[in-house]
Amino acid sequence: MCGLLVTCVHHALGGSMKLPHRRQFLHLAAGAVAVPALPRDARAQTYPSRPVRIIVAFAAGGTGDILARLIGQWLSERLGQPFVIENRPGAGSNIATELVVNSPQDGYTLLLVSTSAGINATLYDKLSFNFIRDVTPVVGLVRAPNVLVVHPAFPAKTVPEFIAYVKANPGVVKMGKVGTGQSPHMSAELFRMMTGLEWAYMPFGSTPAMLSTLVGGEVQFAFDSLPSSIPHIKAGSLRALAVSTTIRSETMPEVPILGDFVPGYEASGWFGLGAPRNTPAEVVDKLNAEVSAAFRDSEMNAKLLGLGGMPLVGSPTEFGKLIADETEKWAKVVKFAGVKPD
């Protein structure tokens, strides 16, 4: 899903390489040159001239959907055309991605990109697309921490105590898990890979069902997205031990980071916008500039960060580098854990 991906990248990768080395990818992306059919200034001035779709791989009402609608409303007001949200959940976000990959390369179909882009490249053996090759990064949006939460009766009150307790009771402590290969699940697997811990899994079909069971004490801990756990943490029905990012959350600054106890640990959920490969660079740059402006607007910035995350933004190349790094990182974790899609 990275880089300024154009035809020469596709040929250089042979159209079949699944996980190009990050440095190779960045070298190819930097050297790729698109040949526009129209003068750059003319195309940038006329875009958009009709409604734009933002394809979202999540059901309505979740964090990703809310984020997409906020950005869509902002872009509609700034650019004078509707940015319409289409929810296409299913297959771990692959349905939405495939739709965008096969759309015209004109900037009128965009994808809300999430952490699953980097995970699915290894999690799924057979995909009809190669994300890094087939999706052009437009702009990063937000990075949101996951959080390690435990039932209040759980004996451990700190991360070191948690590690010691689980080590002393291997395979006994139960973790609530929602969605194989999703960001919270993979955050837990990275933690397990770096600590050597073993626990039991209890799968759930939804986050509310998992949190309800955790609050009831039938499972002892979970990795969850911070926004969905905050109400329970503030109510005292769950205890937060640490967040998964490298800096503390502005929403709950009193909660430490896992990296303080497991050096080098970092995991997060993140979102951005992508487009089909070969989307004109001037269209990508225009979208990048308009979205970046949202984070400089105090009112809009407050709404975006109110979802519990921190801004990513930056250039398309920087967003592409993030996706390349994440793809390489999660490939190691997927292979270590032997994770298979549901």
Secondary structure, 3 states (H helix, E strand, C coil): CCCCCCHHHHHHCCCCCCCCCHHHHHHHHHHCCCCCCCCHHHHHHHCCCCCEEEEECCCCCCHHHHHHHHHHHHHHHHHCCCEEEEECCCHHHHHHHHHHHCCCCCCCEEEEEECHHHHHHHHCCCCCCCHHHHEEEEEEEEEEEEEEEECCCCCCCCHHHHHHHHHHCCCCCEEEEECCCCHHHHHHHHHHHHHCCCCEEEEECCHHHHHHHHHHCCCCEEEEEHHHHHHHHHHCCCEEEEECCCCCCCCCCCCCEHHHCCCCCCCEEEEEEEEECCCCHHHHHHHHHHHHHHCCCHHHHHHHHCCCCEECCCCHHHHHHHHHHHHHHHHHHHHHHCCCCC
